[in-house]
Amino acid sequence: MNIKPLMDRVVIKMTEAEETTASGIILTGAAKEKPQIAEVVAIGPGKEGVIMSVKVGNKVLVSKYSGTDVKVDGQDYTIVKMEDVLAIVE
């Protein structure tokens, strides 16, 4: 099944959260922060006044608590508005 977002929506797949801190402390599941870097899976056609400036496959930085989490064919995805995409990570 494919997800085809509507209007100015972007489907992303979040990267895995860090398991350890910089000092080597292993984090438990509850202590991990929601990751903010994701890969773009699909983009909508856009709407008037909104530029869809990402492409499928881009790594992006998204707002921390944005989007709607969905599960399709056993995979977890998040659907966000284009305005919640803060930057492209190169």
C-alpha positions in Angstrom: 0.0 0.0 0.0 1.3 3.5 -0.9 0.6 6.6 1.1 -0.1 9.6 -1.1 -0.3 12.8 1.0 -2.8 15.6 0.1 -2.2 19.3 -0.2 0.9 20.5 1.7 1.5 17.3 3.6 4.8 15.3 3.7 5.1 11.7 4.8 8.4 11.0 6.7 10.0 8.1 8.3 11.7 9.0 11.6 15.3 7.9 12.2 16.1 5.8 15.3 16.7 7.7 18.6 20.2 7.7 20.1 20.8 4.7 22.4 23.7 6.3 24.3 24.7 9.9 25.2 28.0 11.5 24.2 29.5 10.5 27.6 28.5 6.8 27.0 25.4 6.5 29.2 22.9 4.0 27.8 19.4 5.4 27.7 16.3 3.4 28.5 13.2 3.6 26.2 11.5 6.2 28.4 14.5 8.5 28.5 15.0 8.7 24.8 13.8 11.9 23.0 11.7 11.7 19.9 14.1 12.0 17.0 13.9 15.1 14.9 15.7 13.9 11.8 13.6 11.9 9.3 13.7 10.7 5.7 11.0 12.0 3.2 8.9 9.1 1.9 6.3 11.0 -0.1 5.2 14.6 -0.7 1.8 16.1 -1.6 1.2 18.3 -4.6 1.2 21.5 -2.4 -1.3 24.3 -2.3 -1.4 27.9 -3.3 1.2 29.9 -1.4 3.1 26.9 -0.2 6.4 25.8 -1.9 7.1 22.1 -1.6 10.9 22.4 -1.2 11.7 18.8 -0.3 12.1 15.7 -2.5 11.6 12.0 -1.7 14.8 10.7 -0.1 15.8 14.0 1.5 16.9 13.9 5.2 15.0 16.7 7.0 14.8 18.2 10.4 11.2 18.5 11.7 9.5 20.3 14.6 9.8 18.2 17.8 6.1 17.5 18.5 4.6 17.9 15.1 2.7 15.5 12.8 0.4 12.5 13.0 1.9 9.1 13.5 0.5 6.3 11.3 1.3 2.7 10.8 1.0 1.2 7.3 2.0 -2.4 6.4 3.9 -2.7 9.7 6.0 0.5 9.1 5.7 3.6 11.2 5.4 6.9 9.4 4.6 10.5 10.4 2.6 12.9 8.3 3.5 16.6 8.8 2.7 19.8 7.1 5.4 21.4 5.0 5.6 24.3 7.5 6.8 21.8 10.1 9.8 20.8 8.0 12.5 23.1 9.4 15.6 22.2 7.2 17.1 19.8 4.8 20.1 17.9 6.4 23.0 17.4 4.0 
